[in-house]
Amino acid sequence: MAMLALAPNGTRSRKWLQSKLWSTRGEEQGAASLRQELSEVRKSLRNAGLDLISTDRDVVRLDVASIGIDLKDPPEGSATRDLLEGLDIRDPEFEDWLREQRSQWPRPRTVPANICPVGAADPLSGQQIASPLNSSRLCLGLVRDVRWTEGSANRAVGDLVLDLVVRSILNFEVVDVVDFQAQGPLTQAPGTALPDWLLQTRAAVVGNRVGLTFGLIAPGDSRLLWSHTDFLELAELTGPASQKLMSLVNQIVFSILEFVLNPKSIRDEPRHRASRLALTALRQVFRMRDTDLDSAERMLAEAYELDPRSTYLGWQLFVFVTRFGERRVGRSGTFHDQVRDCASRAVEAAPFNPITLALAAHAHSFVFREYAQALELADRAIAANPLQAICWDMRALTLGYLGEVKRGYEDAMRARALGGPPLYRYCIDTTCCILATLNGRFEEGIRHGERVLAQQPTYLPALRYSAACHGHLGQTLEAVRTVERLRASEPDFSLELLSDENYPIAGVLGVSVIQSGLSRITLPRYAP
């Protein structure tokens, strides 16, 4: 019960509980022990007229809304000063976990009223700062440089752009944002903590132009850690010309995230662990090796345990789809069940998060070939935040599968113009390569493919479509060389394999385009 009570939202996975309470037993024996203990606990609770624990195949949940938890607020004068004092569970993993929890206990559970979430700043709030609400995440505080943002026009423009920046930062669910713009000078009360960073904005409208400056400041000593300044025409803030504004916003967002999530700039505090895990996992996902994908999946699962966020499930979906696309795993009922369950939980947890929706759309289109459902999810993702390049990228792929290649190409180009997360951009270039190929723009497809392969030399989708482009252009030598590179990672690649129903891209429009391109040249024979 205590382990559930200390979990975010009162939820732990069955595997996590087994690993902490029965780490020395085999998996089946540990699972059986957990089932037995849960049965006993639920029986005792039912005898007391309580129904507080629910379970499914993967997780165990405590109904924290129906109970009061005082574990982190021991009464004054209490004889019990250590967390779970007197509890004797002789498991090394449990003992390690308990030591870590005791090192963090007690911690404040609430945020005073003077800390206001974005969009809800209280003009009557005081001057002091307390610790952020979510202890498993980094915290970014918003402040305004009044020397440069005085005047209604300056303030309106600054607020507009800042709102777009913050909106996109929050979509990633790795950083908390609190708004101090309505407060006076920030001071630190005894026993409280400042945000990890302050984001300061400046806006100055001069004639038909506006200058925008963003800066990250160390809250303790006001050191300037990072800054960026850009200039826009006022006409570029709205209407068809707003593409430049969107690109600028994404540049600011990813610069901020890159800085605040850099391991060198994160203090080694327990409350940062979920963000650290998520960041490290994403870096490993894009290395593409089996060991990295396995490690990324484990870290995302642990991050979700610490801080249940839908995007952590979404990136787990990306791991599953990557394994499937790279032929590290085949079609099977077990794999399909795992992916479908993860996609369902992710969308249910955050039905309006654009990144989660986009990653779920990718799973439904590529793994399940459920293109109508995937398109609906991708449309919802774009509606939730049209500045997120990943949303346009996933819709472009889905439209390509549906044969709407012109619309798909337009979406892919828009995604590239917006600029996605730096680690993810090779995926956008791959989509551009695919959609350019499907539209008969073979030279352009080769250029996009070259950018991908410069970053990911063994990435199968880019190799397939690049080879096809060379074939369509009659560039036999280049096509053969690309196929040889492809076979280094996919030794059984052949025109016949493309039609195998178990092949990842079997049945999609791209297969016929690849086949027609490669059939124009003489491929080296595959020798099994």
C-alpha positions as CSV (number, residue, x, y, z in Angstrom):
1,M,0.0,0.0,0.0
2,A,2.8,2.4,0.9
3,M,4.6,1.8,-2.4
4,L,1.4,2.6,-4.3
5,A,0.8,5.6,-2.1
6,L,4.2,7.0,-2.9
7,A,3.8,6.5,-6.7
8,P,2.5,9.3,-9.0
9,N,-1.3,8.9,-9.2
10,G,-1.0,5.8,-7.0
11,T,0.0,3.6,-9.9
12,R,2.8,1.0,-10.2
13,S,3.4,-1.6,-12.9
14,R,3.3,-5.3,-11.8
15,K,6.9,-5.7,-13.1
16,W,8.1,-2.8,-10.9
17,L,6.5,-4.2,-7.8
18,Q,7.9,-7.7,-8.5
19,S,11.4,-6.3,-9.0
20,K,11.3,-4.5,-5.6
21,L,9.6,-7.2,-3.5
22,W,10.7,-10.5,-5.1
23,S,13.8,-9.6,-7.0
24,T,15.6,-12.9,-6.0
25,R,12.8,-15.1,-7.4
26,G,12.1,-16.1,-11.0
27,E,9.6,-14.1,-13.0
28,E,6.8,-16.6,-12.8
29,Q,7.3,-17.2,-9.1
30,G,7.5,-13.4,-8.4
31,A,4.3,-12.8,-10.4
32,A,2.5,-15.6,-8.5
33,S,3.6,-14.0,-5.2
34,L,2.4,-10.6,-6.2
35,R,-1.0,-12.1,-7.2
36,Q,-1.3,-13.8,-3.8
37,E,-0.4,-10.7,-1.9
38,L,-2.8,-8.5,-3.9
39,S,-5.5,-11.0,-3.2
40,E,-4.9,-10.9,0.5
41,V,-4.7,-7.1,0.6
42,R,-7.9,-6.6,-1.4
43,K,-9.7,-9.2,0.8
44,S,-8.7,-7.3,4.0
45,L,-9.8,-4.0,2.5
46,R,-13.2,-5.5,1.4
47,N,-13.7,-6.8,4.9
48,A,-13.4,-3.2,6.1
49,G,-15.9,-2.1,3.4
50,L,-13.2,-0.5,1.2
51,D,-12.4,-1.0,-2.5
52,L,-9.2,1.0,-3.0
53,I,-7.1,-1.2,-5.3
54,S,-7.7,-2.0,-8.9
55,T,-5.5,-4.1,-11.2
56,D,-5.2,-5.0,-14.9
57,R,-2.7,-7.1,-16.8
58,D,0.1,-4.5,-16.4
59,V,-0.5,-2.2,-13.5
60,V,-1.8,-1.9,-9.9
61,R,-3.6,1.3,-8.9
62,L,-4.5,2.7,-5.5
63,D,-7.5,5.0,-5.4
64,V,-5.6,8.0,-3.9
65,A,-8.6,10.3,-4.3
66,S,-10.6,8.3,-1.8
67,I,-8.0,8.4,1.0
68,G,-5.7,10.7,2.9
69,I,-1.9,10.2,2.6
70,D,0.3,11.5,5.4
71,L,3.5,9.7,4.5
72,K,5.2,12.9,3.5
73,D,3.8,15.1,6.3
74,P,4.6,13.3,9.6
75,P,2.8,15.0,12.5
76,E,4.9,17.2,14.8
77,G,6.2,15.2,17.7
78,S,5.5,11.9,15.9
79,A,7.7,9.1,17.2
80,T,8.0,7.7,13.7
81,R,10.4,10.0,11.9
82,D,11.7,7.5,9.2
83,L,9.6,6.5,6.2
84,L,8.2,3.0,6.8
85,E,10.1,2.7,10.0
86,G,9.9,-0.8,11.5
87,L,9.0,-2.5,8.2
88,D,11.2,-5.5,7.6
89,I,11.3,-6.7,4.0
90,R,14.6,-8.5,3.3
91,D,15.0,-7.8,-0.4
92,P,18.0,-5.8,-1.6
93,E,16.1,-4.0,-4.3
94,F,13.4,-2.9,-1.8
95,E,16.1,-1.8,0.6
96,D,17.8,0.3,-2.1
97,W,14.4,1.9,-3.0
98,L,13.6,2.6,0.6
99,R,16.9,4.3,1.2
100,E,16.4,6.5,-1.8
101,Q,12.9,7.4,-0.7
102,R,14.0,8.2,2.8
103,S,16.7,10.5,1.4
104,Q,14.0,12.6,-0.2
105,W,11.5,12.5,2.6
106,P,9.7,14.7,3.8
107,R,9.0,16.9,0.8
108,P,6.3,19.5,0.3
109,R,3.2,18.3,-1.5
110,T,1.5,21.5,-2.5
111,V,2.2,24.7,-4.2
112,P,1.1,27.9,-2.4
113,A,-1.4,30.1,-4.2
114,N,1.3,32.6,-5.2
115,I,2.7,30.0,-7.7
116,C,0.3,30.2,-10.7
117,P,0.3,28.0,-13.8
118,V,0.6,29.6,-17.2
119,G,-2.5,31.6,-18.0
120,A,-3.6,31.8,-14.4
121,A,-1.3,34.3,-12.8
122,D,-2.8,35.9,-9.7
123,P,-2.2,39.7,-9.7
124,L,-2.7,39.7,-5.9
125,S,0.0,37.0,-5.3
126,G,2.9,37.6,-2.9
127,Q,6.6,37.8,-3.5
128,Q,7.9,34.4,-2.4
129,I,8.5,31.2,-4.4
130,A,7.9,27.7,-3.1
131,S,8.8,24.4,-4.6
132,P,7.1,23.3,-7.8
133,L,4.2,20.9,-7.5
134,N,5.6,18.0,-9.4
135,S,8.8,16.8,-7.7
136,S,9.8,14.6,-10.6
137,R,10.2,17.3,-13.2
138,L,12.3,20.3,-14.0
139,C,10.8,23.8,-13.5
140,L,10.9,26.8,-15.8
141,G,9.7,30.2,-14.5
142,L,8.4,32.9,-16.7
143,V,9.4,36.5,-16.1
144,R,9.1,39.7,-18.2
145,D,11.7,42.3,-18.7
146,V,9.5,45.4,-18.1
147,R,12.3,47.8,-19.3
148,W,11.8,46.5,-22.8
149,T,8.2,45.3,-22.8
150,E,6.4,48.5,-21.7
151,G,3.5,49.6,-23.9
152,S,0.5,47.7,-25.1
153,A,1.9,46.8,-28.5
154,N,5.2,45.5,-27.1
155,R,3.4,43.5,-24.4
156,A,0.8,42.1,-26.8
157,V,3.4,40.9,-29.3
158,G,5.6,39.5,-26.5
159,D,2.7,37.6,-24.9
160,L,1.6,36.2,-28.3
161,V,5.0,34.7,-29.1
162,L,5.7,33.6,-25.5
163,D,2.3,31.8,-25.4
164,L,3.3,29.8,-28.6
165,V,6.7,28.9,-27.1
166,V,5.3,27.8,-23.8
167,R,2.5,25.8,-25.4
168,S,5.0,23.8,-27.5
169,I,7.3,23.3,-24.5
170,L,4.4,21.9,-22.4
171,N,3.5,19.4,-25.2
172,F,6.7,17.5,-24.5
173,E,5.7,17.0,-20.8
174,V,9.3,17.1,-19.4
175,V,9.3,20.6,-17.9
176,D,6.8,22.3,-15.6
177,V,6.2,26.0,-16.4
178,V,5.1,28.5,-13.8
179,D,4.2,32.2,-14.4
180,F,5.8,34.9,-12.3
181,Q,5.1,37.8,-14.7
182,A,2.3,39.3,-12.5
183,Q,4.6,39.3,-9.5
184,G,7.1,41.8,-8.2
185,P,10.8,40.9,-7.6
186,L,11.3,37.3,-6.9
187,T,12.7,36.3,-3.5
188,Q,13.3,33.0,-1.9
189,A,11.6,32.1,1.4
190,P,13.4,29.9,3.9
191,G,12.8,26.2,3.2
192,T,11.6,26.8,-0.4
193,A,13.2,26.5,-3.8
194,L,13.5,28.7,-6.8
195,P,12.7,27.3,-10.3
196,D,15.6,25.7,-12.1
197,W,15.6,28.4,-14.7
198,L,13.9,31.7,-15.5
199,L,12.8,32.4,-19.1
200,Q,12.8,36.2,-19.7
201,T,11.1,37.7,-22.8
202,R,11.6,41.1,-24.4
203,A,9.5,42.6,-27.2
204,A,10.1,46.0,-28.9
205,V,7.8,47.1,-31.8
206,V,9.5,49.8,-34.0
207,G,7.5,50.8,-37.0
208,N,6.5,47.7,-39.0
209,R,9.1,45.5,-37.3
210,V,9.3,43.7,-34.0
211,G,12.5,42.6,-32.1
212,L,12.1,39.5,-29.9
213,T,14.6,38.4,-27.3
214,F,14.5,35.3,-25.2
215,G,16.9,34.6,-22.4
216,L,17.5,31.8,-19.8
217,I,18.6,33.2,-16.5
218,A,20.0,31.4,-13.4
219,P,17.5,32.4,-10.7
220,G,20.0,32.4,-7.8
221,D,22.6,34.9,-9.2
222,S,20.8,36.2,-12.3
223,R,23.5,34.9,-14.7
224,L,22.5,34.9,-18.4
225,L,22.9,31.3,-19.5
226,W,21.5,31.5,-23.1
227,S,19.8,34.1,-25.3
228,H,18.4,34.5,-28.8
229,T,17.2,37.6,-30.6
230,D,15.3,37.8,-33.9
231,F,13.4,40.3,-35.9
232,L,10.1,39.9,-37.7
233,E,7.9,42.0,-39.9
234,L,4.5,42.6,-38.1
235,A,2.8,41.1,-41.1
236,E,4.7,37.8,-40.4
237,L,2.9,37.4,-37.0
238,T,-0.4,36.4,-38.7
239,G,-1.8,35.2,-42.0
240,P,0.0,33.2,-44.7
241,A,3.4,34.8,-43.8
242,S,3.3,33.3,-40.3
243,Q,5.4,30.4,-41.4
244,K,8.5,32.4,-40.4
245,L,7.0,33.0,-37.0
246,M,6.3,29.3,-36.5
247,S,9.8,28.4,-37.5
248,L,11.2,30.9,-35.1
249,V,9.0,29.6,-32.3
250,N,10.2,26.1,-32.9
251,Q,13.8,27.3,-33.0
252,I,13.3,28.9,-29.6
253,V,11.5,25.9,-28.2
254,F,14.2,23.3,-29.2
255,S,17.0,25.6,-28.1
256,I,15.4,25.9,-24.6
257,L,14.7,22.2,-24.4
258,E,18.2,21.3,-25.6
259,F,19.7,23.6,-22.9
260,V,17.5,22.7,-20.0
261,L,17.6,18.9,-20.7
262,N,21.4,18.8,-21.3
263,P,22.8,16.5,-18.6
264,K,25.5,19.0,-17.8
265,S,22.9,21.7,-17.0
266,I,20.6,19.5,-14.8
267,R,21.5,19.4,-11.1
268,D,21.6,15.8,-9.9
269,E,18.4,15.9,-7.8
270,P,15.9,13.1,-7.4
271,R,13.1,15.2,-8.7
272,H,14.9,15.5,-12.0
273,R,15.1,11.8,-12.5
274,A,12.0,11.3,-14.8
275,S,13.2,14.1,-17.1
276,R,16.7,12.7,-17.2
277,L,15.4,9.3,-18.0
278,A,13.2,10.5,-20.8
279,L,15.9,12.6,-22.3
280,T,18.5,9.8,-22.2
281,A,15.9,7.4,-23.7
282,L,15.2,9.6,-26.6
283,R,18.9,10.0,-27.4
284,Q,19.2,6.2,-27.4
285,V,16.1,5.6,-29.5
286,F,17.7,7.5,-32.4
287,R,20.9,5.5,-32.3
288,M,18.8,2.6,-33.7
289,R,20.8,-0.3,-32.3
290,D,19.0,-3.1,-30.5
291,T,20.7,-2.5,-27.2
292,D,19.8,1.2,-27.4
293,L,16.2,0.5,-28.2
294,D,15.9,-2.0,-25.3
295,S,17.5,0.5,-22.9
296,A,15.3,3.3,-24.2
297,E,12.2,1.2,-23.6
298,R,13.2,0.4,-20.0
299,M,14.1,4.1,-19.2
300,L,10.8,5.3,-20.7
301,A,8.9,2.8,-18.6
302,E,10.7,3.9,-15.4
303,A,10.1,7.6,-16.3
304,Y,6.4,6.8,-16.6
305,E,6.5,5.1,-13.2
306,L,8.0,8.2,-11.7
307,D,5.9,10.7,-13.6
308,P,3.1,9.2,-15.7
309,R,3.0,11.3,-18.8
310,S,1.4,10.3,-22.1
311,T,4.4,11.3,-24.2
312,Y,6.5,8.7,-22.4
313,L,4.0,6.1,-23.7
314,G,4.1,7.8,-27.1
315,W,7.8,7.4,-27.4
316,Q,7.6,3.8,-26.3
317,L,5.3,3.4,-29.3
318,F,8.0,5.0,-31.4
319,V,10.4,2.3,-30.1
320,F,8.0,-0.5,-31.0
321,V,7.4,0.9,-34.5
322,T,11.1,1.4,-35.1
323,R,11.8,-2.2,-34.2
324,F,9.1,-3.3,-36.6
325,G,10.2,-1.1,-39.4
326,E,13.8,-2.2,-39.0
327,R,12.7,-5.9,-39.0
328,R,13.9,-6.5,-35.4
329,V,10.5,-7.9,-34.6
330,G,7.9,-9.5,-36.9
331,R,4.1,-9.4,-37.0
332,S,2.6,-11.4,-34.2
333,G,-0.4,-11.4,-31.9
334,T,1.7,-10.6,-28.9
335,F,3.5,-7.7,-30.5
336,H,0.2,-6.3,-31.9
337,D,-1.4,-6.5,-28.4
338,Q,1.5,-4.7,-26.8
339,V,1.4,-1.9,-29.3
340,R,-2.4,-1.5,-29.3
341,D,-2.5,-1.5,-25.5
342,C,0.2,1.2,-25.3
343,A,-1.5,3.3,-28.0
344,S,-4.8,3.1,-26.2
345,R,-3.4,4.1,-22.8
346,A,-1.4,7.0,-24.3
347,V,-4.4,8.5,-26.1
348,E,-6.7,7.9,-23.1
349,A,-4.2,9.6,-20.8
350,A,-3.9,12.8,-23.0
351,P,-6.5,13.0,-25.8
352,F,-5.4,16.5,-26.7
353,N,-1.6,16.2,-26.6
354,P,-0.3,16.7,-30.1
355,I,2.9,14.6,-29.7
356,T,1.0,11.7,-28.1
357,L,-1.6,11.8,-30.8
358,A,0.9,11.9,-33.6
359,L,2.9,9.0,-32.3
360,A,-0.3,7.0,-31.8
361,A,-1.2,7.8,-35.4
362,H,2.1,6.4,-36.6
363,A,1.5,3.1,-34.8
364,H,-2.0,2.7,-36.2
365,S,-0.9,3.4,-39.8
366,F,2.4,1.6,-39.9
367,V,1.8,-1.4,-37.7
368,F,-2.0,-2.0,-38.0
369,R,-2.6,-0.4,-41.4
370,E,-5.6,1.3,-39.9
371,Y,-5.3,4.4,-42.0
372,A,-8.6,6.0,-41.4
373,Q,-8.1,6.0,-37.6
374,A,-4.5,7.1,-38.1
375,L,-5.6,10.1,-40.2
376,E,-8.2,11.1,-37.6
377,L,-5.5,11.0,-34.8
378,A,-3.1,13.0,-37.0
379,D,-5.7,15.6,-37.8
380,R,-6.4,16.0,-34.1
381,A,-2.7,16.3,-33.4
382,I,-2.4,19.2,-35.9
383,A,-5.5,20.9,-34.5
384,A,-4.1,20.7,-31.0
385,N,-0.8,22.4,-32.1
386,P,-0.1,23.2,-35.7
387,L,3.4,24.3,-34.8
388,Q,4.6,20.7,-33.9
389,A,6.4,19.4,-37.0
390,I,6.0,15.8,-35.9
391,C,2.2,16.1,-36.3
392,W,2.5,17.2,-40.0
393,D,5.2,14.5,-40.5
394,M,2.9,11.7,-39.3
395,R,0.0,12.9,-41.3
396,A,2.2,13.1,-44.4
397,L,3.1,9.4,-44.0
398,T,-0.5,8.4,-43.5
399,L,-1.7,10.4,-46.6
400,G,1.1,8.6,-48.5
401,Y,-0.2,5.2,-47.4
402,L,-3.7,6.3,-48.5
403,G,-2.5,7.4,-51.9
404,E,-3.0,11.1,-51.4
405,V,0.5,11.8,-52.3
406,K,0.2,15.4,-53.3
407,R,-1.3,16.4,-49.9
408,G,1.2,14.1,-48.2
409,Y,4.1,15.9,-50.0
410,E,2.8,19.3,-48.9
411,D,2.5,18.2,-45.3
412,A,6.1,16.7,-45.4
413,M,7.5,20.0,-46.8
414,R,5.6,21.9,-44.1
415,A,7.1,19.6,-41.4
416,R,10.6,20.3,-42.8
417,A,10.0,24.1,-42.9
418,L,8.8,24.1,-39.3
419,G,11.8,22.1,-38.1
420,G,11.2,19.3,-35.6
421,P,13.3,18.2,-32.6
422,P,16.9,18.0,-33.7
423,L,17.2,14.3,-33.0
424,Y,14.0,13.6,-34.9
425,R,14.7,15.6,-38.1
426,Y,16.1,12.7,-40.0
427,C,12.7,11.1,-39.7
428,I,11.2,14.2,-41.3
429,D,13.8,14.1,-44.1
430,T,12.9,10.4,-44.6
431,T,9.2,11.3,-45.0
432,C,10.3,14.0,-47.5
433,C,12.3,11.3,-49.4
434,I,9.3,8.9,-49.5
435,L,6.7,11.5,-50.5
436,A,9.0,13.1,-53.1
437,T,9.5,9.6,-54.6
438,L,5.8,8.8,-54.6
439,N,5.3,12.1,-56.5
440,G,7.9,11.3,-59.1
441,R,10.3,13.9,-57.9
442,F,13.2,11.4,-57.9
443,E,16.1,13.8,-57.9
444,E,14.6,15.6,-54.9
445,G,14.0,12.2,-53.3
446,I,17.7,11.4,-53.6
447,R,18.7,14.7,-52.0
448,H,16.4,14.1,-49.0
449,G,17.7,10.5,-48.7
450,E,21.3,11.7,-48.7
451,R,20.6,14.0,-45.7
452,V,19.1,11.0,-43.9
453,L,21.9,8.6,-44.7
454,A,24.5,11.1,-43.7
455,Q,23.0,10.9,-40.2
456,Q,21.7,7.3,-40.2
457,P,23.8,5.3,-42.7
458,T,21.8,2.1,-42.3
459,Y,18.3,3.5,-42.1
460,L,16.2,1.0,-44.2
461,P,13.4,3.3,-45.4
462,A,15.8,5.9,-46.7
463,L,17.9,3.2,-48.4
464,R,14.8,1.6,-50.1
465,Y,13.4,4.8,-51.5
466,S,16.8,6.2,-52.5
467,A,17.6,3.1,-54.4
468,A,14.2,3.3,-56.2
469,C,14.9,7.0,-57.1
470,H,18.2,6.0,-58.7
471,G,16.5,3.2,-60.6
472,H,13.8,5.5,-62.0
473,L,16.5,7.9,-63.2
474,G,18.4,5.1,-64.9
475,Q,21.4,5.6,-62.5
476,T,22.3,1.9,-62.4
477,L,25.6,2.1,-60.6
478,E,24.2,4.3,-57.8
479,A,21.1,2.1,-57.5
480,V,23.2,-1.1,-57.2
481,R,25.5,0.5,-54.6
482,T,22.5,1.6,-52.5
483,V,20.9,-1.8,-52.7
484,E,24.2,-3.3,-51.5
485,R,24.2,-0.9,-48.6
486,L,20.6,-2.0,-47.9
487,R,21.5,-5.7,-48.0
488,A,24.3,-5.1,-45.4
489,S,21.5,-4.5,-42.9
490,E,18.7,-6.5,-44.7
491,P,20.6,-9.4,-46.4
492,D,17.4,-11.0,-47.9
493,F,16.2,-7.9,-49.6
494,S,14.7,-8.6,-53.1
495,L,11.9,-7.5,-55.3
496,E,10.0,-10.6,-54.3
497,L,10.4,-9.8,-50.6
498,L,8.6,-6.5,-51.0
499,S,5.4,-8.4,-51.8
500,D,5.7,-10.7,-48.7
501,E,2.7,-9.9,-46.5
502,N,5.0,-10.0,-43.4
503,Y,7.3,-7.3,-44.8
504,P,6.9,-4.1,-42.9
505,I,5.8,-2.0,-45.9
506,A,3.9,-4.7,-47.8
507,G,0.7,-3.5,-49.4
508,V,1.5,0.2,-49.4
509,L,1.7,2.4,-52.5
510,G,5.5,2.8,-52.0
511,V,6.1,-0.9,-52.7
512,S,5.0,-0.6,-56.4
513,V,7.1,2.6,-56.8
514,I,10.2,0.8,-55.4
515,Q,9.5,-2.3,-57.5
516,S,9.1,-0.3,-60.7
517,G,12.3,1.7,-60.0
518,L,14.4,-1.3,-59.2
519,S,13.0,-3.4,-62.0
520,R,14.7,-1.1,-64.5
521,I,18.1,-2.2,-63.3
522,T,19.8,-5.6,-62.9
523,L,20.1,-6.2,-59.2
524,P,22.8,-8.5,-57.7
525,R,21.2,-11.9,-57.0
526,Y,20.3,-12.5,-53.4
527,A,22.2,-15.6,-52.1
528,P,20.4,-17.0,-49.0
